[in-house]
Amino acid sequence: MAQLLGPTFGDELMAAGLAGIPIAWGPDVVSITGRENLTPAQNNTLNSVIAQHDPTKTAVPAIISRRQFFQAAAMSVGARPAMITREEALDAMRHGAIPPQMQAGLNTLPDDQKFAAEMLFSGANEFERHHPLVQKFGEIMGMTSLQLDDVWRSAATL
C-alpha cells in the first residue's frame, strides 16, 4: 500500500521551499504527478518531505483562544516543557498579567514592538498563528516554527 499524504503535506512543501512547484497530489504518494517538471534538487527535497511526512498529523489551526494559548503554555507537550506555570496562566487569564519569562523576552524588543506585543499578550481574546508578533514570540522563547505549530495543535484540543 502506498504511503498516505495527510492534511499537512502542502504546508510541509511550502516550509521546504517548494511552494508553487508544478505538481499535484491526491491521497497518497503514488498520486503525485508532475515530478518530471522538477529539477533534481527539487525532486530530492520532495523526497525528503515525503520521507519525513506524518499523514496522521493534523492541520495547524489558524486561531486559538486566549484560554487555549495560556493553558497550552502551562502544559508540557512531548519533549517540550511547560513555558509557564499554571499560576502564571491563571494570572494571565484573570488579570492580563504577562508571565515573567514571556515579559523578559518582550523586554528585548524595540519599544514600539514591545508595546504592541504587550498589548497583544495582555489583552487579545485570540491568537493568530501567523501573526508577526506570534512569530517573534516563538523566536524569543527559542522555539522553531514547527514547535509553535505543535503548541497551536495542542491548544486547539483544549
N, CA, C and O atoms as a GROMACS GRO file, in nm:
protein
  632
    1MET      N    1   0.084  -0.119   0.000
    1MET     CA    2   0.000   0.000   0.000
    1MET      C    3   0.089   0.125   0.000
    1MET      O    4   0.190   0.131   0.070
    2ALA      N    5   0.050   0.222  -0.078
    2ALA     CA    6   0.128   0.346  -0.091
    2ALA      C    7   0.117   0.431   0.035
    2ALA      O    8   0.017   0.426   0.107
    3GLN      N    9   0.223   0.508   0.062
    3GLN     CA   10   0.224   0.599   0.177
    3GLN      C   11   0.117   0.706   0.158
    3GLN      O   12   0.108   0.768   0.052
    4LEU      N   13   0.037   0.726   0.261
    4LEU     CA   14  -0.069   0.826   0.256
    4LEU      C   15  -0.012   0.966   0.275
    4LEU      O   16   0.093   0.985   0.337
    5LEU      N   17  -0.083   1.064   0.220
    5LEU     CA   18  -0.049   1.205   0.238
    5LEU      C   19  -0.160   1.270   0.320
    5LEU      O   20  -0.277   1.266   0.281
    6GLY      N   21  -0.123   1.328   0.431
    6GLY     CA   22  -0.221   1.389   0.521
    6GLY      C   23  -0.243   1.537   0.494
    6GLY      O   24  -0.189   1.591   0.398
    7PRO      N   25  -0.322   1.602   0.579
    7PRO     CA   26  -0.361   1.741   0.558
    7PRO      C   27  -0.248   1.842   0.571
    7PRO      O   28  -0.265   1.958   0.532
    8THR      N   29  -0.134   1.802   0.624
    8THR     CA   30  -0.023   1.897   0.641
    8THR      C   31   0.078   1.891   0.528
    8THR      O   32   0.176   1.966   0.529
    9PHE      N   33   0.058   1.803   0.431
    9PHE     CA   34   0.158   1.784   0.325
    9PHE      C   35   0.187   1.913   0.249
    9PHE      O   36   0.303   1.945   0.223
   10GLY      N   37   0.085   1.988   0.212
   10GLY     CA   38   0.105   2.114   0.139
   10GLY      C   39   0.185   2.215   0.220
   10GLY      O   40   0.273   2.282   0.166
   11ASP      N   41   0.155   2.226   0.349
   11ASP     CA   42   0.230   2.317   0.436
   11ASP      C   43   0.376   2.274   0.446
   11ASP      O   44   0.466   2.358   0.448
   12GLU      N   45   0.399   2.143   0.450
   12GLU     CA   46   0.536   2.092   0.459
   12GLU      C   47   0.614   2.122   0.330
   12GLU      O   48   0.733   2.152   0.335
   13LEU      N   49   0.546   2.115   0.216
   13LEU     CA   50   0.610   2.152   0.090
   13LEU      C   51   0.651   2.300   0.093
   13LEU      O   52   0.762   2.334   0.054
   14MET      N   53   0.560   2.386   0.140
   14MET     CA   54   0.592   2.529   0.147
   14MET      C   55   0.709   2.554   0.241
   14MET      O   56   0.799   2.631   0.209
   15ALA      N   57   0.708   2.488   0.357
   15ALA     CA   58   0.815   2.507   0.455
   15ALA      C   59   0.950   2.462   0.399
   15ALA      O   60   1.054   2.513   0.439
   16ALA      N   61   0.947   2.367   0.307
   16ALA     CA   62   1.071   2.316   0.246
   16ALA      C   63   1.114   2.399   0.126
   16ALA      O   64   1.213   2.366   0.061
   17GLY      N   65   1.041   2.506   0.097
   17GLY     CA   66   1.078   2.592  -0.016
   17GLY      C   67   1.023   2.545  -0.149
   17GLY      O   68   1.071   2.585  -0.255
   18LEU      N   69   0.921   2.460  -0.145
   18LEU     CA   70   0.865   2.406  -0.269
   18LEU      C   71   0.729   2.466  -0.303
   18LEU      O   72   0.652   2.406  -0.379
   19ALA      N   73   0.699   2.582  -0.248
   19ALA     CA   74   0.572   2.648  -0.280
   19ALA      C   75   0.568   2.681  -0.428
   19ALA      O   76   0.664   2.731  -0.485
   20GLY      N   77   0.456   2.651  -0.490
   20GLY     CA   78   0.436   2.687  -0.630
   20GLY      C   79   0.498   2.593  -0.731
   20GLY      O   80   0.493   2.621  -0.851
   21ILE      N   81   0.557   2.482  -0.687
   21ILE     CA   82   0.614   2.390  -0.786
   21ILE      C   83   0.500   2.325  -0.863
   21ILE      O   84   0.390   2.306  -0.809
   22PRO      N   85   0.524   2.289  -0.989
   22PRO     CA   86   0.417   2.238  -1.075
   22PRO      C   87   0.387   2.090  -1.052
   22PRO      O   88   0.410   2.007  -1.140
   23ILE      N   89   0.335   2.058  -0.934
   23ILE     CA   90   0.293   1.920  -0.908
   23ILE      C   91   0.152   1.921  -0.852
   23ILE      O   92   0.100   2.024  -0.808
   24ALA      N   93   0.091   1.805  -0.856
   24ALA     CA   94  -0.040   1.785  -0.795
   24ALA      C   95  -0.034   1.652  -0.720
   24ALA      O   96   0.048   1.566  -0.752
   25TRP      N   97  -0.121   1.636  -0.621
   25TRP     CA   98  -0.124   1.510  -0.547
   25TRP      C   99  -0.264   1.482  -0.497
   25TRP      O  100  -0.349   1.570  -0.486
   26GLY      N  101  -0.284   1.357  -0.468
   26GLY     CA  102  -0.410   1.310  -0.413
   26GLY      C  103  -0.385   1.252  -0.275
   26GLY      O  104  -0.308   1.307  -0.197
   27PRO      N  105  -0.450   1.140  -0.245
   27PRO     CA  106  -0.442   1.086  -0.109
   27PRO      C  107  -0.314   1.011  -0.074
   27PRO      O  108  -0.290   0.981   0.043
   28ASP      N  109  -0.231   0.981  -0.175
   28ASP     CA  110  -0.110   0.905  -0.143
   28ASP      C  111   0.006   0.946  -0.234
   28ASP      O  112  -0.012   1.021  -0.330
   29VAL      N  113   0.124   0.894  -0.202
   29VAL     CA  114   0.246   0.931  -0.275
   29VAL      C  115   0.237   0.892  -0.422
   29VAL      O  116   0.288   0.963  -0.508
   30VAL      N  117   0.173   0.779  -0.450
   30VAL     CA  118   0.161   0.732  -0.589
   30VAL      C  119   0.086   0.833  -0.674
   30VAL      O  120   0.108   0.841  -0.795
   31SER      N  121  -0.003   0.910  -0.612
   31SER     CA  122  -0.086   1.004  -0.687
   31SER      C  123  -0.013   1.133  -0.726
   31SER      O  124  -0.069   1.214  -0.799
   32ILE      N  125   0.110   1.153  -0.681
   32ILE     CA  126   0.184   1.275  -0.714
   32ILE      C  127   0.216   1.276  -0.863
   32ILE      O  128   0.275   1.182  -0.916
   33THR      N  129   0.175   1.384  -0.930
   33THR     CA  130   0.205   1.399  -1.073
   33THR      C  131   0.285   1.526  -1.094
   33THR      O  132   0.276   1.620  -1.015
   34GLY      N  133   0.362   1.530  -1.202
   34GLY     CA  134   0.437   1.649  -1.237
   34GLY      C  135   0.582   1.647  -1.193
   34GLY      O  136   0.652   1.746  -1.210
   35ARG      N  137   0.629   1.537  -1.136
   35ARG     CA  138   0.767   1.532  -1.089
   35ARG      C  139   0.866   1.551  -1.203
   35ARG      O  140   0.978   1.599  -1.182
   36GLU      N  141   0.825   1.515  -1.323
   36GLU     CA  142   0.915   1.532  -1.439
   36GLU      C  143   0.943   1.679  -1.467
   36GLU      O  144   1.038   1.710  -1.539
   37ASN      N  145   0.863   1.768  -1.413
   37ASN     CA  146   0.882   1.912  -1.432
   37ASN      C  147   0.978   1.974  -1.330
   37ASN      O  148   1.010   2.092  -1.339
   38LEU      N  149   1.022   1.895  -1.233
   38LEU     CA  150   1.107   1.946  -1.126
   38LEU      C  151   1.255   1.926  -1.157
   38LEU      O  152   1.293   1.837  -1.232
   39THR      N  153   1.336   2.012  -1.098
   39THR     CA  154   1.481   1.995  -1.109
   39THR      C  155   1.521   1.878  -1.019
   39THR      O  156   1.445   1.838  -0.931
   40PRO      N  157   1.641   1.823  -1.040
   40PRO     CA  158   1.687   1.717  -0.949
   40PRO      C  159   1.688   1.762  -0.803
   40PRO      O  160   1.652   1.684  -0.714
   41ALA      N  161   1.728   1.886  -0.777
   41ALA     CA  162   1.730   1.936  -0.639
   41ALA      C  163   1.588   1.941  -0.581
   41ALA      O  164   1.567   1.904  -0.466
   42GLN      N  165   1.491   1.987  -0.661
   42GLN     CA  166   1.353   1.991  -0.614
   42GLN      C  167   1.300   1.851  -0.586
   42GLN      O  168   1.230   1.829  -0.488
   43ASN      N  169   1.333   1.755  -0.675
   43ASN     CA  170   1.291   1.617  -0.652
   43ASN      C  171   1.352   1.561  -0.525
   43ASN      O  172   1.285   1.489  -0.451
   44ASN      N  173   1.478   1.593  -0.500
   44ASN     CA  174   1.542   1.546  -0.376
   44ASN      C  175   1.474   1.606  -0.253
   44ASN      O  176   1.451   1.536  -0.154
   45THR      N  177   1.441   1.735  -0.261
   45THR     CA  178   1.372   1.799  -0.149
   45THR      C  179   1.234   1.737  -0.130
   45THR      O  180   1.192   1.712  -0.017
   46LEU      N  181   1.164   1.713  -0.240
   46LEU     CA  182   1.033   1.649  -0.233
   46LEU      C  183   1.044   1.511  -0.169
   46LEU      O  184   0.962   1.475  -0.085
   47ASN      N  185   1.145   1.434  -0.208
   47ASN     CA  186   1.166   1.302  -0.148
   47ASN      C  187   1.187   1.313   0.003
   47ASN      O  188   1.137   1.231   0.080
   48SER      N  189   1.261   1.415   0.044
   48SER     CA  190   1.286   1.436   0.186
   48SER      C  191   1.157   1.471   0.261
   48SER      O  192   1.132   1.420   0.370
   49VAL      N  193   1.076   1.557   0.201
   49VAL     CA  194   0.948   1.593   0.263
   49VAL      C  195   0.860   1.469   0.277
   49VAL      O  196   0.798   1.447   0.381
   50ILE      N  197   0.855   1.388   0.172
   50ILE     CA  198   0.774   1.265   0.175
   50ILE      C  199   0.824   1.171   0.284
   50ILE      O  200   0.745   1.113   0.359
   51ALA      N  201   0.956   1.155   0.294
   51ALA     CA  202   1.014   1.064   0.393
   51ALA      C  203   0.982   1.108   0.536
   51ALA      O  204   0.964   1.024   0.624
   52GLN      N  205   0.975   1.239   0.559
   52GLN     CA  206   0.951   1.290   0.694
   52GLN      C  207   0.802   1.313   0.724
   52GLN      O  208   0.765   1.341   0.838
   53HIS      N  209   0.718   1.301   0.622
   53HIS     CA  210   0.576   1.333   0.637
   53HIS      C  211   0.504   1.235   0.728
   53HIS      O  212   0.521   1.113   0.717
   54ASP      N  213   0.424   1.288   0.819
   54ASP     CA  214   0.338   1.208   0.906
   54ASP      C  215   0.194   1.233   0.864
   54ASP      O  216   0.139   1.339   0.894
   55PRO      N  217   0.130   1.137   0.795
   55PRO     CA  218  -0.005   1.160   0.745
   55PRO      C  219  -0.111   1.172   0.854
   55PRO      O  220  -0.224   1.214   0.826
   56THR      N  221  -0.076   1.137   0.977
   56THR     CA  222  -0.175   1.147   1.086
   56THR      C  223  -0.173   1.283   1.154
   56THR      O  224  -0.259   1.313   1.237
   57LYS      N  225  -0.074   1.365   1.120
   57LYS     CA  226  -0.062   1.497   1.184
   57LYS      C  227  -0.177   1.586   1.137
   57LYS      O  228  -0.211   1.589   1.019
   58THR      N  229  -0.236   1.656   1.231
   58THR     CA  230  -0.348   1.743   1.198
   58THR      C  231  -0.299   1.879   1.149
   58THR      O  232  -0.186   1.919   1.177
   59ALA      N  233  -0.384   1.946   1.078
   59ALA     CA  234  -0.350   2.080   1.029
   59ALA      C  235  -0.337   2.176   1.147
   59ALA      O  236  -0.399   2.157   1.252
   60VAL      N  237  -0.258   2.279   1.128
   60VAL     CA  238  -0.238   2.380   1.232
   60VAL      C  239  -0.356   2.477   1.229
   60VAL      O  240  -0.384   2.536   1.125
   61PRO      N  241  -0.426   2.493   1.341
   61PRO     CA  242  -0.538   2.588   1.341
   61PRO      C  243  -0.486   2.730   1.325
   61PRO      O  244  -0.380   2.765   1.377
   62ALA      N  245  -0.560   2.811   1.253
   62ALA     CA  246  -0.518   2.949   1.229
   62ALA      C  247  -0.531   3.034   1.355
   62ALA      O  248  -0.452   3.126   1.376
   63ILE      N  249  -0.630   3.004   1.437
   63ILE     CA  250  -0.660   3.087   1.555
   63ILE      C  251  -0.688   2.996   1.675
   63ILE      O  252  -0.755   2.893   1.663
   64ILE      N  253  -0.635   3.036   1.790
   64ILE     CA  254  -0.672   2.972   1.917
   64ILE      C  255  -0.716   3.082   2.013
   64ILE      O  256  -0.679   3.198   1.998
   65SER      N  257  -0.795   3.043   2.111
   65SER     CA  258  -0.843   3.141   2.208
   65SER      C  259  -0.734   3.176   2.308
   65SER      O  260  -0.633   3.106   2.320
   66ARG      N  261  -0.756   3.283   2.378
   66ARG     CA  262  -0.664   3.326   2.483
   66ARG      C  263  -0.647   3.216   2.588
   66ARG      O  264  -0.535   3.184   2.629
   67ARG      N  265  -0.760   3.157   2.630
   67ARG     CA  266  -0.753   3.049   2.728
   67ARG      C  267  -0.673   2.931   2.674
   67ARG      O  268  -0.588   2.877   2.745
   68GLN      N  269  -0.699   2.891   2.551
   68GLN     CA  270  -0.624   2.779   2.492
   68GLN      C  271  -0.475   2.809   2.489
   68GLN      O  272  -0.393   2.722   2.520
   69PHE      N  273  -0.438   2.932   2.452
   69PHE     CA  274  -0.297   2.968   2.444
   69PHE      C  275  -0.228   2.955   2.579
   69PHE      O  276  -0.126   2.887   2.591
   70PHE      N  277  -0.284   3.019   2.681
   70PHE     CA  278  -0.218   3.017   2.811
   70PHE      C  279  -0.226   2.880   2.879
   70PHE      O  280  -0.134   2.841   2.951
   71GLN      N  281  -0.334   2.807   2.856
   71GLN     CA  282  -0.342   2.672   2.911
   71GLN      C  283  -0.237   2.582   2.846
   71GLN      O  284  -0.170   2.506   2.916
   72ALA      N  285  -0.222   2.592   2.715
   72ALA     CA  286  -0.120   2.512   2.645
   72ALA      C  287   0.020   2.552   2.689
   72ALA      O  288   0.108   2.466   2.702
   73ALA      N  289   0.042   2.681   2.712
   73ALA     CA  290   0.174   2.728   2.755
   73ALA      C  291   0.210   2.672   2.892
   73ALA      O  292   0.329   2.658   2.925
   74ALA      N  293   0.109   2.639   2.973
   74ALA     CA  294   0.134   2.587   3.108
   74ALA      C  295   0.145   2.434   3.111
   74ALA      O  296   0.160   2.375   3.217
   75MET      N  297   0.138   2.372   2.994
   75MET     CA  298   0.145   2.226   2.987
   75MET      C  299   0.273   2.182   2.916
   75MET      O  300   0.322   2.251   2.826
   76SER      N  301   0.327   2.069   2.957
   76SER     CA  302   0.437   2.012   2.881
   76SER      C  303   0.376   1.922   2.774
   76SER      O  304   0.281   1.849   2.800
   77VAL      N  305   0.432   1.930   2.653
   77VAL     CA  306   0.382   1.850   2.541
   77VAL      C  307   0.500   1.777   2.481
   77VAL      O  308   0.594   1.840   2.431
   78GLY      N  309   0.496   1.645   2.486
   78GLY     CA  310   0.607   1.566   2.434
   78GLY      C  311   0.735   1.603   2.507
   78GLY      O  312   0.741   1.599   2.630
   79ALA      N  313   0.837   1.638   2.430
   79ALA     CA  314   0.967   1.675   2.489
   79ALA      C  315   0.970   1.822   2.532
   79ALA      O  316   1.064   1.864   2.600
   80ARG      N  317   0.868   1.899   2.494
   80ARG     CA  318   0.867   2.042   2.528
   80ARG      C  319   0.814   2.062   2.669
   80ARG      O  320   0.702   2.023   2.700
   81PRO      N  321   0.895   2.123   2.756
   81PRO     CA  322   0.846   2.151   2.891
   81PRO      C  323   0.747   2.267   2.889
   81PRO      O  324   0.739   2.342   2.791
   82ALA      N  325   0.672   2.280   2.995
   82ALA     CA  326   0.580   2.393   3.008
   82ALA      C  327   0.658   2.524   2.998
   82ALA      O  328   0.769   2.534   3.051
   83MET      N  329   0.600   2.622   2.931
   83MET     CA  330   0.665   2.752   2.917
   83MET      C  331   0.642   2.840   3.039
   83MET      O  332   0.725   2.924   3.074
   84ILE      N  333   0.527   2.820   3.104
   84ILE     CA  334   0.490   2.900   3.221
   84ILE      C  335   0.426   2.808   3.324
   84ILE      O  336   0.393   2.693   3.294
   85THR      N  337   0.409   2.857   3.446
   85THR     CA  338   0.343   2.778   3.549
   85THR      C  339   0.191   2.789   3.534
   85THR      O  340   0.140   2.876   3.464
   86ARG      N  341   0.121   2.701   3.601
   86ARG     CA  342  -0.025   2.706   3.599
   86ARG      C  343  -0.075   2.836   3.662
   86ARG      O  344  -0.170   2.898   3.614
   87GLU      N  345  -0.009   2.877   3.771
   87GLU     CA  346  -0.048   3.001   3.838
   87GLU      C  347  -0.029   3.121   3.744
   87GLU      O  348  -0.113   3.212   3.741
   88GLU      N  349   0.080   3.122   3.668
   88GLU     CA  350   0.104   3.230   3.572
   88GLU      C  351  -0.003   3.229   3.463
   88GLU      O  352  -0.046   3.335   3.417
   89ALA      N  353  -0.045   3.110   3.420
   89ALA     CA  354  -0.151   3.101   3.320
   89ALA      C  355  -0.282   3.157   3.376
   89ALA      O  356  -0.354   3.230   3.307
   90LEU      N  357  -0.312   3.123   3.500
   90LEU     CA  358  -0.434   3.176   3.563
   90LEU      C  359  -0.426   3.328   3.579
   90LEU      O  360  -0.525   3.397   3.554
   91ASP      N  361  -0.310   3.380   3.619
   91ASP     CA  362  -0.294   3.526   3.632
   91ASP      C  363  -0.310   3.595   3.497
   91ASP      O  364  -0.367   3.704   3.489
   92ALA      N  365  -0.262   3.532   3.392
   92ALA     CA  366  -0.278   3.589   3.257
   92ALA      C  367  -0.425   3.597   3.220
   92ALA      O  368  -0.470   3.694   3.159
   93MET      N  369  -0.500   3.494   3.257
   93MET     CA  370  -0.643   3.492   3.224
   93MET      C  371  -0.723   3.586   3.315
   93MET      O  372  -0.812   3.657   3.268
   94ARG      N  373  -0.692   3.586   3.441
   94ARG     CA  374  -0.770   3.666   3.537
   94ARG      C  375  -0.739   3.815   3.529
   94ARG      O  376  -0.828   3.898   3.539
   95HIS      N  377  -0.611   3.847   3.511
   95HIS     CA  378  -0.568   3.986   3.526
   95HIS      C  379  -0.495   4.043   3.404
   95HIS      O  380  -0.458   4.160   3.404
   96GLY      N  381  -0.475   3.963   3.301
   96GLY     CA  382  -0.400   4.011   3.186
   96GLY      C  383  -0.250   4.019   3.210
   96GLY      O  384  -0.178   4.083   3.134
   97ALA      N  385  -0.204   3.955   3.318
   97ALA     CA  386  -0.061   3.958   3.351
   97ALA      C  387   0.019   3.880   3.248
   97ALA      O  388  -0.023   3.774   3.202
   98ILE      N  389   0.133   3.933   3.212
   98ILE     CA  390   0.224   3.863   3.120
   98ILE      C  391   0.323   3.785   3.206
   98ILE      O  392   0.392   3.844   3.288
   99PRO      N  393   0.331   3.652   3.188
   99PRO     CA  394   0.424   3.572   3.268
   99PRO      C  395   0.567   3.625   3.258
   99PRO      O  396   0.609   3.671   3.151
  100PRO      N  397   0.643   3.618   3.368
  100PRO     CA  398   0.777   3.678   3.374
  100PRO      C  399   0.872   3.637   3.261
  100PRO      O  400   0.940   3.723   3.204
  101GLN      N  401   0.878   3.508   3.227
  101GLN     CA  402   0.971   3.469   3.121
  101GLN      C  403   0.927   3.521   2.984
  101GLN      O  404   1.011   3.549   2.898
  102MET      N  405   0.797   3.535   2.964
  102MET     CA  406   0.748   3.596   2.840
  102MET      C  407   0.781   3.745   2.841
  102MET      O  408   0.825   3.800   2.740
  103GLN      N  409   0.759   3.811   2.955
  103GLN     CA  410   0.790   3.954   2.965
  103GLN      C  411   0.939   3.978   2.944
  103GLN      O  412   0.977   4.075   2.877
  104ALA      N  413   1.024   3.892   2.998
  104ALA     CA  414   1.169   3.906   2.980
  104ALA      C  415   1.204   3.902   2.832
  104ALA      O  416   1.289   3.977   2.785
  105GLY      N  417   1.138   3.814   2.759
  105GLY     CA  418   1.161   3.809   2.615
  105GLY      C  419   1.111   3.933   2.544
  105GLY      O  420   1.178   3.986   2.456
  106LEU      N  421   0.993   3.980   2.583
  106LEU     CA  422   0.937   4.101   2.522
  106LEU      C  423   1.023   4.223   2.551
  106LEU      O  424   1.030   4.315   2.470
  107ASN      N  425   1.090   4.223   2.666
  107ASN     CA  426   1.177   4.336   2.702
  107ASN      C  427   1.296   4.350   2.609
  107ASN      O  428   1.362   4.454   2.609
  108THR      N  429   1.325   4.249   2.529
  108THR     CA  430   1.436   4.256   2.434
  108THR      C  431   1.397   4.327   2.304
  108THR      O  432   1.483   4.356   2.221
  109LEU      N  433   1.269   4.354   2.287
  109LEU     CA  434   1.220   4.416   2.163
  109LEU      C  435   1.238   4.568   2.167
  109LEU      O  436   1.244   4.627   2.275
  110PRO      N  437   1.248   4.631   2.049
  110PRO     CA  438   1.245   4.778   2.044
  110PRO      C  439   1.112   4.826   2.105
  110PRO      O  440   1.012   4.755   2.102
  111ASP      N  441   1.112   4.948   2.159
  111ASP     CA  442   0.997   4.999   2.234
  111ASP      C  443   0.864   4.987   2.161
  111ASP      O  444   0.765   4.946   2.221
  112ASP      N  445   0.860   5.023   2.032
  112ASP     CA  446   0.732   5.018   1.960
  112ASP      C  447   0.683   4.874   1.946
  112ASP      O  448   0.564   4.848   1.961
  113GLN      N  449   0.773   4.781   1.917
  113GLN     CA  450   0.735   4.640   1.907
  113GLN      C  451   0.699   4.583   2.045
  113GLN      O  452   0.606   4.502   2.057
  114LYS      N  453   0.771   4.625   2.146
  114LYS     CA  454   0.745   4.578   2.282
  114LYS      C  455   0.604   4.618   2.325
  114LYS      O  456   0.530   4.536   2.379
  115PHE      N  457   0.567   4.744   2.301
  115PHE     CA  458   0.434   4.791   2.339
  115PHE      C  459   0.326   4.711   2.266
  115PHE      O  460   0.229   4.667   2.327
  116ALA      N  461   0.343   4.691   2.136
  116ALA     CA  462   0.245   4.615   2.058
  116ALA      C  463   0.235   4.471   2.110
  116ALA      O  464   0.125   4.417   2.122
  117ALA      N  465   0.348   4.411   2.141
  117ALA     CA  466   0.349   4.273   2.191
  117ALA      C  467   0.283   4.265   2.329
  117ALA      O  468   0.208   4.172   2.358
  118GLU      N  469   0.312   4.363   2.415
  118GLU     CA  470   0.250   4.364   2.548
  118GLU      C  471   0.099   4.381   2.537
  118GLU      O  472   0.024   4.317   2.611
  119MET      N  473   0.054   4.466   2.446
  119MET     CA  474  -0.090   4.483   2.425
  119MET      C  475  -0.152   4.351   2.379
  119MET      O  476  -0.259   4.312   2.426
  120LEU      N  477  -0.085   4.284   2.287
  120LEU     CA  478  -0.135   4.156   2.236
  120LEU      C  479  -0.144   4.053   2.348
  120LEU      O  480  -0.249   3.993   2.370
  121PHE      N  481  -0.033   4.031   2.419
  121PHE     CA  482  -0.030   3.924   2.518
  121PHE      C  483  -0.113   3.954   2.643
  121PHE      O  484  -0.156   3.862   2.712
  122SER      N  485  -0.135   4.081   2.673
  122SER     CA  486  -0.214   4.112   2.793
  122SER      C  487  -0.362   4.128   2.763
  122SER      O  488  -0.443   4.125   2.856
  123GLY      N  489  -0.400   4.145   2.636
  123GLY     CA  490  -0.539   4.173   2.611
  123GLY      C  491  -0.609   4.105   2.496
  123GLY      O  492  -0.731   4.117   2.482
  124ALA      N  493  -0.537   4.033   2.413
  124ALA     CA  494  -0.602   3.970   2.298
  124ALA      C  495  -0.697   3.860   2.343
  124ALA      O  496  -0.668   3.787   2.438
  125ASN      N  497  -0.810   3.848   2.276
  125ASN     CA  498  -0.904   3.739   2.305
  125ASN      C  499  -0.870   3.612   2.230
  125ASN      O  500  -0.911   3.503   2.268
  126GLU      N  501  -0.794   3.628   2.123
  126GLU     CA  502  -0.750   3.512   2.046
  126GLU      C  503  -0.614   3.542   1.986
  126GLU      O  504  -0.573   3.657   1.973
  127PHE      N  505  -0.544   3.435   1.950
  127PHE     CA  506  -0.410   3.447   1.894
  127PHE      C  507  -0.406   3.382   1.757
  127PHE      O  508  -0.445   3.266   1.740
  128GLU      N  509  -0.359   3.458   1.658
  128GLU     CA  510  -0.346   3.408   1.521
  128GLU      C  511  -0.207   3.346   1.505
  128GLU      O  512  -0.106   3.409   1.537
  129ARG      N  513  -0.203   3.224   1.457
  129ARG     CA  514  -0.077   3.152   1.446
  129ARG      C  515   0.026   3.228   1.364
  129ARG      O  516   0.144   3.228   1.399
  130HIS      N  517  -0.015   3.291   1.256
  130HIS     CA  518   0.082   3.355   1.167
  130HIS      C  519   0.092   3.506   1.185
  130HIS      O  520   0.143   3.576   1.098
  131HIS      N  521   0.044   3.556   1.298
  131HIS     CA  522   0.062   3.698   1.330
  131HIS      C  523   0.211   3.722   1.351
  131HIS      O  524   0.277   3.642   1.417
  132PRO      N  525   0.265   3.832   1.297
  132PRO     CA  526   0.410   3.857   1.312
  132PRO      C  527   0.458   3.859   1.457
  132PRO      O  528   0.570   3.816   1.484
  133LEU      N  529   0.376   3.907   1.549
  133LEU     CA  530   0.420   3.909   1.689
  133LEU      C  531   0.421   3.769   1.751
  133LEU      O  532   0.499   3.742   1.842
  134VAL      N  533   0.335   3.680   1.702
  134VAL     CA  534   0.339   3.541   1.748
  134VAL      C  535   0.467   3.475   1.698
  134VAL      O  536   0.533   3.401   1.771
  135GLN      N  537   0.501   3.504   1.572
  135GLN     CA  538   0.627   3.451   1.518
  135GLN      C  539   0.745   3.501   1.603
  135GLN      O  540   0.834   3.424   1.638
  136LYS      N  541   0.743   3.630   1.634
  136LYS     CA  542   0.851   3.691   1.714
  136LYS      C  543   0.854   3.629   1.854
  136LYS      O  544   0.962   3.602   1.908
  137PHE      N  545   0.737   3.606   1.911
  137PHE     CA  546   0.729   3.541   2.042
  137PHE      C  547   0.798   3.405   2.038
  137PHE      O  548   0.873   3.370   2.129
  138GLY      N  549   0.772   3.328   1.934
  138GLY     CA  550   0.836   3.198   1.921
  138GLY      C  551   0.987   3.209   1.919
  138GLY      O  552   1.057   3.132   1.985
  139GLU      N  553   1.037   3.306   1.843
  139GLU     CA  554   1.182   3.328   1.838
  139GLU      C  555   1.236   3.365   1.976
  139GLU      O  556   1.339   3.312   2.019
  140ILE      N  557   1.167   3.455   2.044
  140ILE     CA  558   1.209   3.499   2.177
  140ILE      C  559   1.215   3.381   2.274
  140ILE      O  560   1.306   3.372   2.357
  141MET      N  561   1.118   3.291   2.263
  141MET     CA  562   1.110   3.176   2.354
  141MET      C  563   1.199   3.061   2.307
  141MET      O  564   1.200   2.954   2.369
  142GLY      N  565   1.274   3.083   2.197
  142GLY     CA  566   1.364   2.979   2.148
  142GLY      C  567   1.294   2.863   2.081
  142GLY      O  568   1.343   2.750   2.082
  143MET      N  569   1.179   2.891   2.022
  143MET     CA  570   1.100   2.785   1.958
  143MET      C  571   1.111   2.794   1.807
  143MET      O  572   1.116   2.904   1.750
  144THR      N  573   1.114   2.680   1.743
  144THR     CA  574   1.110   2.675   1.597
  144THR      C  575   0.965   2.695   1.552
  144THR      O  576   0.872   2.688   1.632
  145SER      N  577   0.948   2.720   1.424
  145SER     CA  578   0.814   2.734   1.369
  145SER      C  579   0.734   2.605   1.388
  145SER      O  580   0.614   2.609   1.417
  146LEU      N  581   0.800   2.490   1.373
  146LEU     CA  582   0.732   2.362   1.392
  146LEU      C  583   0.688   2.343   1.537
  146LEU      O  584   0.582   2.286   1.563
  147GLN      N  585   0.769   2.389   1.631
  147GLN     CA  586   0.731   2.380   1.772
  147GLN      C  587   0.611   2.469   1.802
  147GLN      O  588   0.522   2.431   1.878
  148LEU      N  589   0.608   2.588   1.743
  148LEU     CA  590   0.491   2.675   1.759
  148LEU      C  591   0.367   2.608   1.700
  148LEU      O  592   0.258   2.615   1.759
  149ASP      N  593   0.383   2.544   1.585
  149ASP     CA  594   0.270   2.472   1.525
  149ASP      C  595   0.217   2.367   1.622
  149ASP      O  596   0.096   2.351   1.637
  150ASP      N  597   0.307   2.296   1.688
  150ASP     CA  598   0.265   2.193   1.783
  150ASP      C  599   0.192   2.253   1.903
  150ASP      O  600   0.098   2.193   1.955
  151VAL      N  601   0.236   2.372   1.948
  151VAL     CA  602   0.165   2.440   2.056
  151VAL      C  603   0.022   2.471   2.010
  151VAL      O  604  -0.073   2.450   2.086
  152TRP      N  605   0.007   2.521   1.889
  152TRP     CA  606  -0.125   2.556   1.837
  152TRP      C  607  -0.212   2.431   1.824
  152TRP      O  608  -0.329   2.433   1.860
  153ARG      N  609  -0.155   2.322   1.773
  153ARG     CA  610  -0.231   2.196   1.762
  153ARG      C  611  -0.277   2.149   1.900
  153ARG      O  612  -0.393   2.113   1.919
  154SER      N  613  -0.185   2.150   1.994
  154SER     CA  614  -0.217   2.107   2.130
  154SER      C  615  -0.324   2.197   2.191
  154SER      O  616  -0.420   2.148   2.251
  155ALA      N  617  -0.308   2.327   2.175
  155ALA     CA  618  -0.403   2.422   2.232
  155ALA      C  619  -0.543   2.402   2.174
  155ALA      O  620  -0.643   2.416   2.246
  156ALA      N  621  -0.551   2.371   2.047
  156ALA     CA  622  -0.681   2.356   1.983
  156ALA      C  623  -0.760   2.238   2.039
  156ALA      O  624  -0.882   2.232   2.021
  157THR      N  625  -0.693   2.146   2.106
  157THR     CA  626  -0.763   2.030   2.163
  157THR      C  627  -0.815   2.058   2.304
  157THR      O  628  -0.887   1.975   2.361
  158LEU      N  629  -0.780   2.172   2.360
  158LEU     CA  630  -0.817   2.202   2.499
  158LEU      C  631  -0.953   2.269   2.509
  158LEU      O  632  -0.998   2.301   2.619
   0.00000   0.00000   0.00000
